[in-house]
């Protein structure tokens, strides 16, 4: 590829080829569309073009830039209106007429391009608006480079840090002190300030890092502790700190029963036992990851035992008998499953509910005493179900089971 001066060919490049200069209009696969200086277009293979002895890239045209219309839409209406008004003035300076002028409208005095130069028209606009010529020229330059966004008052879109003008070393010390408050007892802001000052002086020396006033210090701490409950409930603070920092890896299952997540939670309701006592209840639930269906659920008074968890496994494996008063649409006969064929295999299917019977391969549990008990583990082993324990204090390892249990 003799004479080639660029490793990348893109639309907008000017090249020499076949004793002439061409503009690269488009690239499509292995073809290049060229336009000569007299407007004639042709299509050549890229390999043939670049192998030509006189091929070289001699220049390029700047690619067009798009206005940030999404950012413009977020601005307040007065800011957008002021930018559009400046656009009207700039276009009048450039072309002699505003963009909304009717066809055949003559230019206003002082804006006729036939009698006034561009600088004279800009000066006329500066006198009309009561601003300097430099302001008008600056608006023209920004409009040529950025379009309407260049005419927006940038003071209205300037982003500011939540920490203000605080020294970066001080901000780092405040973050470190806030992290240390998570496992500790709930303290006060004044105590935190004293700790931060000692940390800064121990690390950088006394008087090296500028310290703000007390009110500014409070504002800095409030800005950095937002949502962390540093000065609120210790339980809420620790639970919040235990949340994952970003999206966790979802659990996938390709077929029913490949993974079933189990969790238990106390319900915020009262139930009446057969003895007449009123107590709170625990809900233990099993959710199939592949089908998102609830395999089984057990409702027991507070204090769920290991045998209740084992009962959950039994309910998953055996179709639930029809209860009196249930709608006929819930019977297995109304299901799309081959009910007649299943009935020949197992007569229990005649009174089965119209929900799938999922035999789990793996169940995911947490560290609850009910699930790590010998009774539950032995039941799983007897049924050929492997047990996978989630990591301590990591509810995202079994999000579906925890979520469904909490909704119960």
C-alpha positions in Angstrom: 0.0 0.0 0.0 2.4 2.6 -1.3 1.9 6.2 -0.2 -0.6 5.3 2.5 -0.4 7.9 5.4 -3.2 6.7 7.7 -4.0 3.4 9.2 -7.7 4.0 9.4 -9.9 5.2 6.6 -13.2 6.9 7.6 -15.9 9.0 6.0 -14.8 12.6 5.5 -11.3 11.8 4.5 -9.8 13.3 1.4 -7.6 10.9 -0.6 -5.5 10.8 -3.8 -6.3 8.0 -6.1 -6.2 7.5 -9.9 -4.5 10.9 -10.5 -7.2 12.7 -8.7 -8.6 13.8 -5.3 -11.7 12.2 -3.8 -13.8 12.5 -0.7 -14.7 9.3 1.1 -18.5 9.5 1.3 -19.2 6.1 2.9 -17.8 2.7 3.9 -19.9 -0.4 3.3 -18.3 -3.7 4.0 -15.3 -4.0 1.7 -16.6 -1.2 -0.6 -15.7 2.5 -0.5 -17.9 5.2 -2.0 -15.9 8.1 -3.4 -16.9 11.6 -4.6 -14.6 13.5 -6.9 -14.1 17.3 -6.8 -16.6 17.7 -9.7 -19.3 15.8 -7.9 -19.0 12.4 -9.6 -19.4 9.4 -7.4 -17.9 5.9 -7.7 -17.6 2.7 -5.7 -14.3 0.7 -5.5 -13.1 -2.2 -3.4 -11.1 -1.1 -0.3 -8.4 -3.6 -1.1 -8.0 -2.3 -4.7 -8.1 1.3 -3.5 -5.4 0.9 -0.8 -3.2 -1.1 -3.1 -3.1 1.6 -5.7 0.4 3.1 -6.1 -0.8 6.8 -5.7 -3.2 6.1 -2.8 -2.8 8.4 0.2 -4.9 10.2 2.8 -4.2 13.9 2.3 -6.7 15.4 4.7 -10.0 15.0 6.6 -13.1 17.0 7.2 -14.3 17.2 10.9 -17.2 14.9 11.7 -20.5 16.7 12.5 -21.3 16.9 16.2 -24.7 16.4 17.7 -26.3 18.8 20.1 -26.9 17.3 23.6 -30.7 17.4 23.2 -31.1 15.2 26.2 -29.3 17.7 28.4 -31.2 20.6 26.9 -34.5 19.0 27.8 -33.5 18.8 31.5 -32.9 22.6 31.7 -35.5 24.9 33.2 -37.8 26.5 30.7 -36.4 30.1 31.3 -32.9 28.9 30.5 -34.0 27.2 27.3 -36.0 30.3 26.3 -32.9 32.6 26.8 -30.7 30.2 24.7 -33.3 30.2 21.9 -33.5 34.0 22.0 -29.7 34.2 21.6 -29.9 31.8 18.8 -32.3 34.1 17.0 -29.9 37.0 17.4 -26.8 35.1 16.3 -28.6 33.8 13.2 -29.6 37.4 12.3 -26.0 38.5 12.6 -24.8 35.6 10.4 -27.5 35.7 7.7 -29.1 39.1 8.0 -32.5 37.6 9.0 -33.8 35.8 12.0 -34.7 32.1 11.6 -38.4 32.8 11.8 -38.5 35.5 9.2 -41.1 35.1 6.4 -39.9 34.6 2.9 -39.2 37.9 1.1 -38.7 39.8 4.4 -36.0 42.5 3.9 -33.1 42.7 6.5 -33.4 45.2 9.3 -31.2 48.3 9.0 -27.7 47.4 10.0 -28.0 43.7 9.2 -28.0 43.6 5.4 -25.0 41.4 4.4 -24.9 43.2 1.0 -24.0 46.6 2.7 -22.6 45.6 6.1 -19.7 43.4 7.0 -20.0 40.6 9.6 -18.2 42.7 12.2 -20.5 45.7 11.5 -23.6 43.5 11.9 -22.2 42.1 15.2 -21.6 45.6 16.5 -25.1 46.6 15.5 -26.5 43.6 17.5 -24.3 44.5 20.5 -25.7 48.1 20.4 -29.2 46.7 20.2 -28.8 44.4 23.1 -26.7 46.7 25.2 -23.7 44.2 25.4 -20.2 44.4 24.2 -19.0 43.3 20.8 -16.9 40.6 22.5 -20.0 39.1 24.0 -21.7 38.8 20.6 -18.6 37.4 19.0 -18.2 34.8 21.8 -21.8 33.7 21.3 -21.2 33.3 17.6 -18.1 31.2 18.2 -19.8 28.9 20.7 -22.9 28.5 18.5 -20.7 27.5 15.6 -19.0 24.9 17.7 -21.7 23.5 20.0 -25.0 24.7 18.5 -27.8 25.7 20.9 -26.0 24.2 23.8 -23.2 26.8 23.4 -25.7 29.6 24.0 -26.9 28.1 27.3 -26.0 30.0 30.5 -23.4 27.6 31.9 -23.9 28.9 35.4 -27.3 27.1 35.3 -25.8 23.7 34.4 -22.6 23.8 36.5 -22.3 20.7 38.6 -21.1 21.1 42.2 -19.6 18.5 44.5 -21.7 17.5 47.5 -18.6 18.1 49.7 -18.3 21.7 48.5 -14.8 23.2 48.8 -13.7 21.0 51.6 -10.1 19.7 51.3 -9.8 16.2 49.8 -7.8 15.0 52.7 -10.5 16.1 55.1 -13.2 14.4 53.1 -11.2 11.1 53.0 -10.8 11.3 56.8 -14.6 11.9 57.3 -15.4 8.9 55.1 -13.0 6.7 57.1 -14.5 7.8 60.3 -18.0 7.1 59.1 -17.0 3.6 58.0 -15.6 3.0 61.5 -19.0 4.0 63.0 -20.9 1.1 61.4 -20.0 -1.6 64.0 -19.8 0.9 66.9 -22.5 2.2 69.1 -24.4 5.2 67.8 -22.6 8.4 68.6 -22.9 12.1 67.9 -21.7 14.5 65.2 -19.5 16.4 67.6 -17.8 13.1 68.7 -17.2 12.3 65.0 -15.7 15.8 64.4 -13.2 15.3 67.3 -12.2 11.9 65.8 -11.7 13.3 62.3 -9.6 16.2 63.6 -7.3 13.8 65.4 -7.0 11.6 62.4 -6.1 14.5 60.1 -3.6 15.9 62.5 -2.0 12.5 63.1 -1.7 11.8 59.3 -0.7 15.3 58.0 0.4 17.3 61.0 -1.3 20.0 63.0 -2.5 23.0 61.0 -1.6 21.5 57.6 -5.1 20.6 56.4 -7.5 23.5 56.6 -10.6 22.8 58.8 -14.0 24.4 58.2 -16.2 26.1 60.7 -18.4 24.0 63.0 -21.5 24.6 60.9 -19.7 23.7 57.6 -18.3 20.6 59.3 -21.8 19.5 60.2 -23.0 20.0 56.6 -20.0 18.0 55.3 -20.8 15.1 57.6 -24.5 15.2 56.7 -23.7 15.1 53.0 -21.3 12.2 53.3 -23.5 10.2 55.7 -26.7 10.4 53.7 -28.5 7.1 53.7 -26.1 5.4 56.1 -28.0 6.0 59.4 -24.7 6.8 61.1 -26.5 8.8 63.8 -29.7 6.7 63.8 -30.6 3.1 64.6 -27.5 0.9 65.0 -29.5 -2.1 63.6 -30.6 -0.2 60.5 -27.0 1.2 60.0 -25.5 -2.3 60.0 -28.2 -3.8 57.8 -27.7 -0.9 55.3 -23.9 -1.4 55.3 -24.4 -5.1 54.6 -26.2 -4.4 51.3 -24.3 -5.2 48.1 -22.6 -2.1 46.6 -23.8 -2.9 43.1 -25.9 -5.3 41.1 -25.2 -8.8 42.4 -24.8 -11.8 40.1 -28.3 -13.4 39.4 -28.9 -17.0 40.0 -29.8 -19.0 36.8 -31.6 -22.3 36.5 -32.5 -24.0 33.3 -35.1 -26.5 34.5 -37.6 -26.9 37.3 -36.0 -28.3 40.5 -32.4 -27.4 39.5 -32.3 -25.0 42.4 -34.9 -24.3 45.1 -34.4 -21.4 47.6 -35.9 -21.8 51.1 -36.3 -19.1 53.7 -38.4 -18.4 56.8 -39.7 -15.1 58.3 -42.0 -14.1 61.1 -45.3 -12.5 59.9 -46.5 -9.2 61.3 -49.9 -10.7 62.0 -51.5 -12.5 64.9 -53.2 -15.9 64.5 -55.5 -17.9 66.8 -54.4 -21.4 67.7 -56.7 -24.4 68.3 -56.2 -23.7 72.1 -57.5 -20.2 71.7 -54.2 -18.5 72.3 -53.2 -15.6 70.0 -49.6 -15.7 68.8 -47.5 -14.5 65.9 -46.8 -16.9 63.0 -43.7 -17.9 61.0 -43.9 -18.5 57.3 -41.4 -21.0 55.7 -41.5 -21.0 51.9 -39.7 -22.8 49.1 -39.4 -21.0 45.6 -38.2 -22.7 42.4 -35.7 -20.5 40.6 -36.4 -21.7 37.1 -40.2 -21.3 37.2 -40.5 -18.7 39.9 -43.3 -20.9 41.4 -43.9 -21.5 45.1 -43.2 -25.2 45.6 -44.6 -25.3 49.1 -45.2 -23.2 52.2 -45.6 -24.0 55.9 -47.3 -21.7 58.4 -46.4 -22.3 62.1 -46.5 -20.4 65.4 -43.3 -18.4 66.1 -40.5 -20.9 66.7 -40.4 -22.9 63.6 -38.8 -26.3 64.3 -36.6 -28.5 62.1 -39.4 -31.0 61.6 -41.5 -28.2 60.1 -38.7 -27.6 57.5 -38.6 -31.3 56.8 -42.4 -31.2 56.3 -41.8 -28.5 53.7 -39.8 -31.0 51.7 -42.6 -33.6 51.9 -45.1 -31.1 50.6 -42.9 -30.3 47.7 -42.7 -33.9 46.6 -46.4 -34.9 47.0 -49.3 -33.3 45.1 -51.6 -31.4 47.4 -55.0 -33.0 47.7 -58.0 -31.0 46.6 -59.7 -29.1 49.5 -63.5 -28.9 49.8 -64.9 -25.9 48.0 -62.0 -25.3 45.6 -62.9 -24.2 42.1 -62.9 -27.0 39.4 -60.5 -24.8 37.4 -57.8 -25.6 40.0 -58.0 -29.4 39.4 -55.3 -31.1 37.5 -57.8 -32.0 34.8 -57.9 -28.3 33.9 -54.2 -28.2 33.4 -52.4 -28.6 30.1 -50.4 -31.4 31.5 -51.4 -35.0 30.2 -53.8 -35.6 33.1 -55.2 -38.9 31.8 -51.8 -40.4 31.2 -50.5 -39.2 34.6 -53.5 -40.7 36.3 -52.7 -44.1 34.8 -49.2 -43.8 36.4 -50.2 -42.5 39.8 -53.8 -42.5 41.1 -53.0 -39.6 43.4 -53.1 -37.3 40.4 -56.9 -37.6 40.4 -57.1 -35.3 43.4 -54.0 -33.2 42.7 -54.1 -29.5 42.5 -53.3 -27.9 39.2 -49.8 -26.9 40.1 -46.5 -28.6 39.2 -44.9 -31.0 41.5 -41.2 -30.0 41.5 -38.6 -32.4 42.9 -35.6 -30.3 43.9 -32.0 -31.2 43.0 -30.5 -28.5 45.2 -31.9 -26.4 48.0 -30.3 -23.1 49.0 -30.6 -22.2 52.7 -29.1 -19.7 55.1 -27.6 -20.2 58.5 -30.9 -20.5 60.4 -30.9 -23.2 63.1 -33.9 -24.9 61.5 -32.2 -25.4 58.2 -28.7 -26.5 59.4 -30.2 -28.9 61.9 -29.5 -32.6 61.7 -33.2 -33.3 61.1 -33.4 -31.2 57.9 -30.0 -32.2 56.6 -30.8 -35.9 57.0 -34.2 -35.4 55.3 -32.5 -33.8 52.3 -29.9 -36.6 52.2 -32.6 -39.3 52.4 -34.4 -37.7 49.5 -31.2 -37.2 47.4 -31.3 -33.4 47.6 -28.0 -31.5 47.9 -27.9 -28.6 50.3 -26.1 -25.4 49.4 -25.6 -22.9 52.2 -25.5 -19.2 51.4 -22.7 -17.0 52.7 -23.2 -15.5 56.2 -25.1 -12.1 56.1 -25.4 -12.3 52.4 -29.2 -12.4 51.5 -28.4 -11.8 47.8 -27.2 -15.4 47.6 -30.9 -16.5 47.7 -32.8 -13.3 46.8 -36.0 -15.0 45.6 -36.6 -17.1 48.7 -35.9 -14.1 51.0 -38.1 -11.8 48.9 -41.1 -14.2 48.7 -40.8 -15.0 52.4 -40.8 -11.2 53.3 -43.9 -10.7 51.1 -45.8 -13.5 52.9 
